[in-house]
Each structure stands twice: as structure tokens, then as C-alpha cells.
Amino acid sequence: MTARATEAAAVAASASLLTLVIAAPVLRSPSERLFGMEIVGRHYDPFTVMEQFIGPIRWTAFLQPVSDLPGHVLAAWVGPVASYNVLVLLSFPLVAAAVYLLARHCTIAPAAAAGAAFAAAFSPFHFAQAAYHLHVAQLQWMPLYLLALWRCLDRPSWSRAIILTLAIAAVLLSNFYGGLIAAVITPVAVAAYWWVHMRHSPSPLRRAGITVMVLAVAAAAGAAYTLAAAANQTAVDFTPGDVLRYRAVWWRYVAPPVAHPWLGDVLRGGDPGLLEQQLSIGWSVLVLSVVAVAGWLRHRGTAAELSHVPLFAAIALVAFGCSISATTMLAGPLPMFRAYARFGGVVQLMMALLAAVGAQWMWRSRRAAARGAVLVLVVLTVFEYAVLPSAMWRDVLPTAAHRWATRQGASVHVFDCYPYSRESQSVQWLTAGRVILRERSVGDCREPGVIAMLADTGFTHMLVRHNTAEGKWFDGRPTPAGLQLAARFDDAEVLAVIESPSLIRTTDVYAFYPAEFDDTWSWRWMGAQASWTVANSSARTLLASVDVDMNAFHQTRRLTVVLDGTTVQDIIIEPHRSVQRIGPLVIRPGDHALVFRADQSPVAADEVMHNGDPRPLSVAFGDWRWSIGGSQP
């Protein structure tokens, strides 16, 4: 092993130790916890990747094999959550080693190069992307690509051309954004390197020409791969509004990151693009970078250690401009790419290298004041990039109640009142099917009939999150009949379903208005007529009754009940809440139509209450309970 490789290994080992310290809470439960601060709430991106790890490998436009294939292999051994965590955490020492090698190639001294490596690896940008975007967090491939590119420009050879080609493939196939960013900055990286190092050296055009040919061949191969992988795929377009939302805001480069233990809450806000705005390079890094640029402007041509400053500065400026520019973004939808703030990763890399040069330049001046300033700025960098391990994790499940459910026996079947969505769909497979999310057919867990539905369909518990409308409603009233508190947590509660299932149940309701609620009950109004579909799940004819919480609108009303076209009962409903019994009804096996007809014409709510509600109302239906009184042969 060469001396430089040994140095890089030592830097990687040191970065690994620091990573283990920061990720200590995750390491305690790597299959239950996810690394990173929950900056923008529970987002589906990490869980989509995890689910892909345990599914069949599909060679599509969305597969990023350098990151995804190791995830598949690891998931078979340790599970999808732990596999995701391993790949995220490995990126920190790998970034540190890659940046160190690039810095040493650019003649930066070992100590300063190590500083640049740690600044890039543990930057706010990397921490933020690691929390949500596994692929974008694989930042190690960009410095390795630049290293391979500049080494090929220095002395082209077959081996260096192959290494450059592999580096290009790694950048593209680990992260599509990495491929886009590399394609944009490569012309600048080649032109600036040629101007800084090659123009006065032997055969500069030949060396540049050979390298450009390698780049062209690799670019053609990459385009062919992309077209082949994208065949039969639905185009992914983003509107200009989305692109503008996820571009960088210039002042975010100097603002504190939200993960900062003491300054993070200053600019947290609720912006959906907040994750992409974690671009802080730190004032200390900025000052050291300015020192490097000022030193080069004053001593260019005489100080060899400052020779790379224009190279780093040119790339940083182009990447910064791309991250905030909206000119090309407004031309129309841009396939696949909308978060141009991710160019900030290159800005961070170049500023770390510039700061390393600035620190090295000041330290070698041998003046006590300059060295003292370097030490102060290094300490300030540590402060600006600091995170608390206790804040750098979250449970993969949305609440403590979900975690409780996974630790119960397999017989537990929990109904989560939260609606099924892209953000929440992972709950079902993360809990091995113990928790099922509310489908669209159930509008709200406060609705009449939900408890009976849970009992009849085999659910043992209902889970209610406190930060939802349902959670606030359940929290402000006694536990409804048919439910019993099983567990309460700060963010949710679990209610056991103690109502017995019935062979007769209401499976659908028709022509009722949407559910309404107050502090005491929930109900649905009907107009002139409404109906239920009633199912007898047994193999025999049953005598059944149903008790319904009812309320007539404005005046006493007569309600006629019709079962399968035959009038079976008339009920007098008073204009106040009361429980009315319908039945006993003779219900044969199978589905039946139970129709409710108001004998008096419904009245528009606005005519009575002057509330602007034009709906014609007659009777409100609250919760109901079926009971079986016997069977007929």
C-alpha cells in the first residue's frame, strides 16, 4: 500500500469512528431506526428505496445499480432498514477518503487535506441528504471522478482511461443527479485544469484531446444506457414551479443548517423545499476560502501551493450559479431533474478544498496571529458543522403506537386511522401487516359505523394519531362504546376493539351527506331517502335488530323502513338525539337493501338556521349496533 493510500485509510478510519459516535442511537436498533434528522416530516423516498431492496431487481430507468444492488445484497442478510442505514453511514468515511485523495493530488498538505475531507464528509448538505436520499448521499463518487479526470489529463494512459471510464459510470449509476452534475461541471473542470496546469507543460493539446475522447465515448455509452433503461418507462416531468421551489436560495449558503443544535430552529420554517436548502458552508470555511483567493490574487505565479485556487473557485462559481439559476428551468418541464439545489454538493466540496488551501497558506506564514486565526477558524468550523447524535435519528414508524403494535403478538390486527398515501404506505410492510392504513372507502374514524366495521372485519385495535382531527376528537371525549384504551403515547393512542363481531353488518351506505361531528357525537344527514346494504354472512336466515342513534331535523318526522322492497316498519323520530330500534328483521343469507324514506319533505338547512347551507335535511343517523335475536329454519 502506498503512503497516500495509507493516509487515506487513516482518514477513513477516523471518519468511521466519528460516524459511529454520531449514529450511536441508530446502531442500537438499526432495523427500527433511520439515520438523520426528520427535516421535512415523514417522506416516502427512503421507504421506497427500502422496499425496492426486498423486491425483485427490475432494470428500469429508476434503478441506480451502484447504490441499489449492494442494498439488495445487504437486505437479504440484515433486512431493508438496516441495509439502508449501512449504505448511508458508509458514505461518510468514503467521502472523507475520496476528498482526501483529491486534495492530496492538488498538492494540499496532509493536515489541511484531512480538514477538507472532514468538512466535506460531515457537511450540512451531506447530513441532510443522508436523512432522506440514499442515492444523493453517495457523494464519494464526485471527488473520485474529478481525481480520475485530472490524473488522466496529467498523463493519459490505457489504465487511467479505464479508471476514468469506471469513475464516470460510478457517478452516473450511483445517482442520476450525480451524472447530471458531472456532465455540467466537466467542461469547466477540464478547461480550468488545462489553464492552471497544462497550458505551459509538454503536449497539452494531445493530453487534453485524449481525455476528451475518453469522455465522449463514456458520454455516448451513458446516453445509450439511459435510453435503453428508459424504454417503455413513463416520462417524469417536473413543472417550472417545482423546479423553482427546489433550486437553491443564495443566502442558505451562509445560514445555519436546521440540524445545528443551537442555531437550527432560527430558519426551520415549513417550506417543503427546506431539505434541499441545507447548503450551509459556514462562515469559517467562507473566510478561509476568501484568504485562499486573496492569496492567489496577490502571489499568483510565485506560490505553487496556491496554484489550484482558480480551479476550485471556477468550479464552485459554476456550481453555485447552476444551483440558483432559474433561466433554463422556466423553459419547460425538465425530465427527471428538479432539485438543482443539489449542485450545492459541488459548491461544498470546492469550498472545503479552498478553505484547506487558505488554512495551509496562513499556517505556513509562521506568524503567531495567523496561526492563532487558523485555530480559531477550525474550532468555529467544528461549531458550525456540529450535530447532536440524539437528534440524528428517527423511528422508521410514524408513532410510538406503531412500534407498540409491532411488538405485540401476530394476532394483533391494528386499523390506523391515518389515510393511505405515498408517505404512509410503508407502514403496512414495515409492521409485517399488523397495521393497516385507512382506505379511501372509510372517510374518517369518527364516522358512524366504523367501530362495528372494525369488529366485523377482524381488527383488534384502532390506532389514532394525536396530531390529526380524529385524534383531537377522541382525546376530548369519553372512549366510545365498543372501544377500550389499550395504550397511550405522546403522539398516538391505541384503542382495543371490544365490540363483538356480528353475523349481520352494514357494508355500504348510500345517499347520505358526508359525516359531521361535534364534541358529543358524529352523524350523517339524509334527504328524502337513503339506504344501507346489509349483509348476512351466515348460512341461515336470522332475526336481527339494529339500534341507531337518530335525530330529526327541525320537527318530528316519520321514517319508513323498507327491506328488499317490502315496508317493514315506521318510526317516529324526534328533533333531539335518541336511540331507535329497527326490527326485528328477517334477513336471509347474502346482501340486502335496507331503505329509509322520510314521509315529510326535507327542509333546506338555510331556511331554518340561516347558515347558507342549501342541503335538504330530514333525519340524522349516528352510530348503530346490530343484534341477533334468533334464526329461522
N, C-alpha and C positions, 0 to 999 in steps of 0.2 A: 504494500500500500504506500502510495506517495505521501510526502509530508502534507501536501494540500488536502488530500483525501482524509488523512488522519485529523487534520484541523477541522474539516467539515463534519466528520463523525463526532468529534468532541462537541461542536456547536449543536449538532442534532441531539446528542445525549443530554446536554444541558437544557435544551428546549423541551425535550421529553419530560425531564423532571419538573420543569415549571408547568407544563401542560397537565401532568398528573396532580400537581397541587391545585391548580385551578379547577380541574374536573373531578376532584375528590368526591363531591356529592353524587355525581353521576356514576362513578366507579363502585359506589356502594350498592347500586341497583341498576346495572347497565341495561337490563331488559325492561325496566319500568320507567326510567328517566331519560330525558333528552337533553343533550348539552346545549347551552346557550340561553340568553335572556329572551323571554317572550315579549318582543318589542311591539308587534302588531297583532297580538292575540293568537288564537289557535288557527293556524293556516294549514291548508291541505297539502302544500308542497312536500314537507318531509315525509308525511304518511303515504303519499302517492308513491314516492321512491321506495319506501319500505315495503309496500305491498307488491311492487314490481320485483323486489328481491326474492319473494317467496312464490312468485308466479312463473309461468313458462317464459323463457327468453324469446322475445319477438324482435326480429331485426327490422325495426321501423326507423322512421326519421327521428323518433324521440329517444331512441337508445343511444346512450353515451358510454360506449363499452369500456373505456379505460377506467371509468368510475363504477359502472353498473355491474360488469362481470365479476370483479372482486367482491362486490356486495352480494351477488348470488352465491358465490362460493362460501363466504363467511356466514351468510344467513343459514345455510344448511347445517352449520356447526353450532352457532350461538344464537340463532333467531334473528329476525329482521331489525328489531330495535337496537340490539347490541351491535349488530353488523354496521348499522348506520352510524352509531357512535364511534366505533373503531375507525371507520374511514374519515370521519370528521376530525377526530383527535389526532390521527396520524398526519393530517395535513399541516399541523403546526410545526413539528420538528422537520418535516420535509421542506416546508417553505423556508425555514431558517437555514437548512443546509444548502438549498439551492441559491438563496440570496447571498450566502457567504461565498460560495464558489464564484458567482458572478462578480461580487465586489473584489475578490482577490484577483480575478482576471483583469479587472480595471485598476490594478496596482494600488488598491486601498490596503492599508496595513491591517494585520490580523485583528487587533483590538477594535479598531474602527469598523472593520468588516463584520465582526461579531455583533457590534452595536446595531449596524444596519440590518443584519439578519433578524435580530430580536424585534426591532422596530417594525419590520415588515410582517413577521410571523404573528406578532401579538398586537397588531394594529386594530383600531376600532372597526375598520372595514372588514377585516377577516373575522373578527368575533361576530359581527352582525350577520354576515353571510353564512357562517358556520351554524348559526342558530336556525336557519331555515332552508338554505340552499346548499346541499351537499356538493353539487357539481361546481357551482361558482366558488366554493371554498377551496377547491383544489388549485390554489394559486401557485403551487410549486412549479408548474409546467411553464409559466411565462418567463421567469428568470432563467430556467434551463434552456428554453428556446432562444432567448437573447444570447446566452453564453455560447450555444452551438452556432448561432448565426455569426457572431463576431469572431469566433475561432475559425470558422470556415473562410471568412473574409481575410483573416490574418494569413492563413496558409492553406489554401484549398487542397484537398486530397480525397481519395475514394472513401477512406474511413470517416473523415469529417463530413463529407457529403451525406453519407448514410446516417451518421448521428444527427445531422441537421434534419434530414427527412423524418427520422423517428421522432425528433422533438416537435416537428410540425404536426405529425399525426397525434402525438400525445396531447398537444394543446387543443386540437380540434375535437378529438374523440373523447376527451375527458369533460368537455364543457363547451357547448356551442358558442356561448358568449366569448370564451377564450379564443376560439377560432376567428370570430368577427374582429375582436380587439387586435389580435396578432396581425390580421390582414391589413388593418388600418395603420398600425404603427410601424409595420415593417419598412415601407419606403422611407420613413423618417429615420428609423434605426440604421438603415443601410447608408443613406445619404449623409447623415451626421457622422457616422463612424468613418466613412470614406474621407470626409473633410477634416476630421480631427486626427486620424491616424494613418491614412493610406495615401493621400494625395502626393506626399513627398517621398514615399517609400518605393522600392522597386516594383514594377509591373502592377500598378494599382488597378488599371482598367481590366487587365486579364483576370486578376483575382476577383474583382467585383463582377465581371462578366460570368465567370464560372459559378459563383454563388447565386447570381440572379437566375441562371439557367436551372440550378437545383430548385430554387424557389418556384420557378414557373412550372416545372414538372410536378412538384409536390402540389402546387395550387390546382393544376389540371386534374390530378388524381383525387384531390379533395373534392373538387366540383363534381367529378364523376360519381364518387361515393355518395355525396349528398343527393344527387339526382336519383340514383338507384334506390337509396334508402327511403326517399320521399315519394317513390312511385305508389300510386293508389292511396296516398295519405290526404286527408282533408287539410286544405291550406289554413294556416294560423296567421290571421291578420290582426293588427292592433290599430286602433283609430289614433289620429293625431292627439286626441285628448288624453288617451292612455300614455302615449309616448311623452307628452309634456309633463304628465304627473310623475313619471318615473325618471326624469332627467335630473341631473344634479343642480342644486342651488348653490351658488358660489360661496355664500357665507357659511355653509355647512362644513367647508374645509377647515374653518378656524373655530367653529363652535364645538363645545364639549359633546362627546357621544352620550347617548342615553344610558349606556351601561356604566358610566362613571359613578362610583359610589357616593360622591358628594355633589357633583355638578350635573348629574344626569337628568334630574327632574326639571331643570330650568327650561329645556326646549323639547320636552317629551311630546306634548300635544296629541292630537288624534288623527293626524294626516295619514291616509292609507299608504302614502309613499315614504313614510318615515324610515322604514327598513333600508331603503336604497339611499337614504340621506346620511347614513353613518359613515362619513367620509373624513372625519377629523384627522388632520395630520399633526396637530399640536403646535402650539406657538414656539416651543423649544426647538422642534425639528425645523420649523419655518425660519427661525433666527439662524440656526446653523447652516441652513441651505443658502440664506442670503449672504452669510460670511463666505461660503464657498464661491458663489457667483462674484461677489465683490473682489475676492482674492484673485480670481481668474481675470477679471477685467483689469486689475492693476498689474498683475505679474504674468500675463499670458506670454508664452514663448520662453519664459525663464524658470518657471516652476513646473516640473514634469508631473508632480503629484496632483496638480490641478487640471491636467490636460483633458480629463474626461468630463469636466464640469459642463461645457457646452453640449455634449452628447446627452447627458442626463437631463439638462434643462430643456433641450429641444423636445425630447420625448415627453417630458412632463407637461410642457405647454400644449402640445398637440392633444395629448390625452385629456387634459383639463378642458380644452376647447370642445372636444367631442362629447365630453360628459355633460356640458351645459348647453351646447348649441341646439337650437330648435329649427334651424333653417331647412335642413333636409328632411326633418321629421314631419313638417307640415305639408310636404308634397303629396302625401297619401299614406295608406296603410303600408307598414313595413313588415314583411313576413318574418315570423319567428322572434323578432327582437323589439323590445320596447323599453328596457331598463338601461338607457345609455349612461346612467349614473355609474354603472359598473366599470366604465373606463377609469373611475376613481381608484381602482386597484393598481393600475399602472402609475397613476399620479403618486400614490402612496409608496410604491416601490422606488420610483426615481427620487422622490424627496428623501427617502431613507438613505439612499446612496449619496445624494448631495449633502445631507446632514453629516454623514460619516466623513466625507471629504472635508467639510467645514470644521468638524471637531479635530480631525487629524492635523489640519493646517494650523489651527490655533494652538494645539498641544505642542507642535514642533517649533513654535516660536520661542519656547522656553521662558517666556515671561510669566511671572507668577500670577499676574492678573488674568492673563489669557487662559492659563491652565485652571485657575480657580473658576473662571466663567464656564469653561467646558464642564467641569464637575457639577456646577450648579445647573447647567442646562441638561446634563444627563439625568440628574435627580429629578428635575422638572419633567422630563420626558417620561420617566417612570411614573410620576404622579399623574400626568395627563393620560397615560395609557392604562392606568390601574383598573382592575376589576375585583369584585369580591366573589370568591368561589360560591358562597351561599346564594348569590344572585344569578349564577350562571348555569341554572338547570331548571327544568320544569317536568312535571309528570306527563307522560305521553297521553294519559287520560285527562279529560277536562275538569273533573272534580274529584275530591276525596271520596265521594259516594260511589263513583265508578270504580275506584280502587277497592273499596269495601266489597263491591259486588263480585269482583274477580277473585277475591279471597274466600268466598263462600263456596259451598258445595256445588256440584254440577247441576243439582236440581233447581237452583235459583234461576229464575227467568224474569228479568227486570225490564219494564217498559220505561224508556227515557222520554219524558215529555218534550224534549228538545226536538225540533223538526229535522228530518233527514236532509242533508245538504252536502256539498263538496267538502266543507270544513269539518263536518261531523261524521261523515260516513265511515271513517276509520274506526270509530268507537266499536262497531259491531265485531270486526275481526280482531281488534286488539283485546277484546274481552272474551274471545272464543265463543261468541254468540250468546253470552249471558245477558248482555244489554242490547236491546233492540230500540232503535230510534223511532219516533213518531212518524208515521206515514202521512201523506197529504190527505188521506181519507178521514183522518182524525184531526179536526181543525184546532182543538185545544183540549188540554186535560181537564179544564174546568167545565167542559160541556156536559149536559145531561147524558146519562147512559154510559159514560166512559168506564166507570168502576165495574158495572155489570159486564161490559165488553172484555175488560181485563180478566175478570173471573172466568168468563165463559171460554176465553181463548188460551187459558193456561198460564197466564202471567202470575207470578208470585209476589211481585213488588212493583211499585211505581216510584220512579226517581224524578224529583222536582228540583231544578236549579234555582237558587235564591235570587239570582240577578235577572230573572225573567218575570213577565207579568203573572204567569201561573204561580211562580214561587212566592211572590208578594201576596197573592190572593190566598194561597194555602196557609201562609205564615200568619195571616191576620184573622183567622177564624178557627173554630174547633175542627179537629180532624173529621172529615165526612164519614158518614155511616158506610161500612164496608171496607174501611182502611184503618190501619193502626201504625203508629210511628215505630219504625224498626231501627233507624239510625239517623242521627242528625250531625251535620258537619257545618263548618263555617260557610261553605259555598253551596251546599245542597242538603237535601234530606231524602231518606228512603222510607216509603210507606208500604207496609205489608198489606197485601190484598187478603182480607179475611172473609170476604163475601163468598158464599158457596156458589159454584157454577150451577147453572140451570139448564135443564133439557130444552126449555123454551127461551129463546132470546130474540131481541130486536137486532136485526143485522143491518138495516138501512132505514133512513128517514127521508121523506120527500115533501117538498113544497112548504117547508118551514123556513123562516128567516134565520140568518146567522145568530149564533148564540150571543146572549148578553149577560152581564154579570153585575152584581152589587156585593156588598160586604156579607150578605147572608145566603144568597143562592145564585144559581145560574139557570137560564131558561131560554126557550125559543118560542117566538110568536108564530101562530099560524093565521092565515087569512080565512077565506071561506071554507077551504078544505085542505087537508094534509093527510099523509098516510105513513105507515110503517110497513116494512117487510118483516114478518115474524117467522122464525124457523123452529120447527120441532125436530131436534137431532136424534130423537129416539126412533124405535121401530114400531111404536104403538101410539094409538090415539090417546091424548092427555086432556084432562080438565085443568085449565090454568087460569090464573087471575094476575092482573098487573096493577100495582099501586103506583099512581102518578101524582107528582106534586104539580098542581094546576092553579091557574089564576085567570079569571075572565077580565077582559078589558072594558072598563068604564061602567059596565052594568052586568046584572045576572044574565047568563046565557045558557041555552040548551045545546048540548053536544050529542049528536047521533053517531053511534059506533057501528060500523059495517064490516063484517068479516067475510071475505071472499064473495062479496055481492049481496050478502044477507044481513039485514039490520038485526043486531043482537042486543042493543042497549041504548037507552037515552040517559044522559047525565046532566044534572043541573050544576053549573059552575058559578060560584060566587066571585065578586070582584075583590077577592083577597086570597092569599095562599091557603090551600087546603089539599089534603091528600085524598084523591078519588080512586075508588077501586073499579076496575073494568073487568067483568067476568062474574062467574066462571065461564070460560070459553071452551068449546070443544075444538081441539086443534089436532088435526091428523099429521102424520109424518110428512116432512117437507116444508116448503116455503108457502107463506100465505100473505094476502094483502089485508091489512087492518086499516080501514079508512075512517077519518074523523071529519064530520060535517057540522059546521056551525049553522043552527037553524035561523038565527038572526043575522042580518047582513053585517059584515065587519065595518068598523068605523076608522077613518083615517086618523092617525095619532095626532096630527096637527089640529084637527077640528076640536079636540078635547084639551090637549096640552099646550097648543100654540108653540110648538117646538120646531116647526119646519119639517117634521117627519111625515111624508106623504103615504106611508105604508098603511093599508087597511088591516086592522088587527081585530082578532076575536078572542082567542084563548092562548095563554102561555103554558108551555109544557116544561116542567122542570125534570128532576131526576125520577127514575122509575125502578121498580123491582118486580120481577116475575116470581110467582109462587105456583106450585103444582098441588092441586087438591085431590088428584086421583087419576085413574086411567079407565078407558072403556075398552071392552074386548073388540 
